Amino acid sequence: MKLNLSLDSGRNHGALVLADGTSFCGAAFGREVTVDRPVIAEAVFNTAMYGYQEITTDPSYAGQIMCFTTPHIGNVGANEEDVESSKVYVSGVVVRELSEEPSNFRATQSFDEYLRRAGVMGLTGIDTRALTKHIRDHGAQMAAMAATGADPTQAQISTLAAQARAAAGMLGKDFVSSVTCKAPYTWDELPWQLALAGKGRQTLTQEQTLSRPHVIAVDCGIKHNILRLLLDTGFRVTVVPASYSADQILALQPDALFLSNGPGDPATLGYIVDTVRALVGRFPIFGICLGHQILAQVFGGKTYKLKFGHRGGNHPVKDLTTGKVEITVQNHGFAVVSDSLPDNVQVTHINLNDQTIEGLAVPSARAFSVQYHPESSPGPHDSKYLFRKFFESVVQYRAPLAA
């Protein structure tokens, strides 16, 4: 497809080409790569109207090119605070119109500059509506993206299409091993506050948290705001690599176990499933997103790849235990097979768009999980109560020990 917006002077042309040969042309920004060494990743879309910096730094997007459906991206620029990890994890960014001059008192740089420094390529001037509809109708698929200098030639388009087709998809890929932390660490940072903007984060010392319930967070690609809310809720938080064994976790004397979000195919994570299975019943367990899929597998459930996934900040989910509907943040390309779950696993939440499973509970094991992101970064705050629910279950678990 031809470029649908006029090119600014000085910007090179570029193209995104899907594995099925469909092409989208635009103007390159961020770090430009060439056709001989293109960005190759799965093309997906996100319907959130806010939080592009949080989205691009979410480790769950490793191995993916992100198409934003919101027409204007970059309006508020970028800063060093609104991040969900230590780096940009998306492989590439596609937008309808890049805002060149950010307008926000907290901005320290433009989104273009932010991606360039992160070594990530973007394309602006793309017909993102057409791209999103194509992914919706034909499914998420591998894509190749590169700067082409002038208008992309048919030879360049054909080369990119061939490279996309040759790339393996997300099925069967373990991305967790590449995004997890290398060694355990203690988390001490509380949630961000506007009053502290530009003045550093509010933190707690080890002495301030020593008497708190100790939660071990298994890092499969964990987001910072999850850790902030675990600390804010009342936990002492230690993060461990996804490769940690059950014995290594037990040696840390946990009162609870948290299973984080993360990228890739959950069916490849048997080593984490085995670890969690060995710990079930010892203390309360809470899983989010990939952690939800891991917990399902612990109890015999299976997972499958969705046609185009759930990514956005506006997905309705019904809590079957209360009848309430929450507007949720979502970011996942896989889901749990409903008829693969045993009778002792309760389905607690469903997606009202497609009826997929959004929450599970195993009361006998003091374990529960949700497919969506209750840490609200980015997104609505409807589901933050789940952190309090987890904390209260741990307090109840610890009560007999204190008696």
Secondary structure, DSSP 8 states (H G I E B T S, - for coil): ----S---TT--EEEEEETTS-EEEEEEEES---TTS-EEEEEEEE--SS-HHHHHT-GGGTTEEEEE-SSEE-TT-B-SSS-SSSS---SEEE-SEE-SS---TT-SB-HHHHHHHHT-EEEES--HHHHHHHHHHH--EEEEEEEEESS--HHHHHHHHHHHHHS--STT---HHHHS-SS-EEE-B----GGGTTS---B--HHHHTTS-EEEEEESS--HHHHHHHHHHT-EEEEEETT--HHHHHTT--SEEEE----S-GGG-HHHHHHHHHHBTTB-EEEETHHHHHHHHHTT--EEEEEEEEEEEEEEEEETTT--EEEEEEEEEEEE-GGGS-TTSEEEEEETTT--EEEEEEGGGTEEEESSBTT-TTS-STTTHHHHHHHHHHHHHHHHHH-
